[in-house]
Amino acid sequence: MAQGYTHGHGDWGWGHMLFGGIMMVLFWGGVIALIILLVRWLGSSHGQSFAGGNGQRSSARHILDERFARGEIDREEYEERRRALDQ
């Protein structure tokens, strides 16, 4: 009488395997995407503060150029500070 009755528990078939495979690909794709975003984030603006040297010098030079362009410092002070940054 109850032979062949599998409603709710058995015989999920290919649908279950397909869904599980898709979920696995989505999960690992998400993990890989997060790792890539983390590496890019650390390598961009935040990574420059750890790199020292070029990132900080170019930023300091840029600020010095802006101050000179706005007239906050005169030519002598600008050249003196520029030489100090170039050393």
C-alpha positions in Angstrom: 0.0 0.0 0.0 2.8 2.4 0.8 5.1 1.3 -1.9 6.4 4.1 -4.1 5.3 6.8 -1.7 8.3 9.2 -1.5 6.6 12.5 -1.2 8.7 14.9 0.9 11.7 12.7 1.7 13.2 10.9 -1.2 14.1 11.0 -4.8 15.2 14.6 -5.1 17.0 13.6 -8.2 19.0 15.9 -10.5 17.4 19.1 -9.2 18.9 18.7 -5.8 22.4 18.0 -7.1 22.1 20.9 -9.5 21.1 23.3 -6.8 23.9 22.1 -4.5 26.4 22.6 -7.3 25.2 26.1 -8.1 25.3 27.1 -4.4 28.8 25.8 -4.0 30.0 27.8 -7.0 28.3 30.9 -5.7 29.8 30.5 -2.2 33.4 30.0 -3.4 32.9 32.8 -6.0 31.9 35.1 -3.2 34.9 34.1 -1.1 37.3 34.7 -4.0 35.6 38.1 -4.8 36.0 39.2 -1.1 39.7 38.3 -1.2 40.3 40.2 -4.4 38.5 43.3 -3.0 40.5 43.1 0.2 43.8 42.9 -1.7 42.8 45.9 -3.9 41.7 47.9 -0.9 45.0 47.3 0.9 47.0 48.0 -2.3 45.3 51.3 -3.0 45.2 54.3 -0.7 45.7 52.4 2.5 48.7 50.5 1.2 50.6 53.7 0.4 50.8 54.7 4.1 52.7 51.4 4.7 54.9 51.7 1.6 56.4 55.0 2.8 58.8 56.7 0.4 57.2 57.6 -2.8 53.6 57.8 -1.7 54.4 60.1 1.2 56.8 62.2 -0.8 54.5 62.8 -3.7 51.7 63.7 -1.3 54.0 66.2 0.6 55.2 67.6 -2.7 51.7 68.0 -3.9 50.7 69.9 -0.7 53.8 72.1 -1.1 52.9 72.9 -4.7 49.3 73.8 -3.7 50.5 76.1 -0.8 52.9 77.9 -3.2 50.1 78.2 -5.8 47.7 79.7 -3.3 50.4 82.2 -2.1 50.6 80.8 1.4 54.4 80.6 1.1 56.9 82.6 -0.9 59.4 81.4 -3.5 62.3 81.1 -1.2 60.4 79.0 1.4 59.0 76.9 -1.4 62.4 76.1 -2.9 63.9 75.4 0.5 61.2 72.9 1.4 61.3 71.3 -2.0 65.0 70.7 -1.7 64.4 69.2 1.7 61.7 66.8 0.3 64.0 65.8 -2.6 66.8 64.6 -0.3 
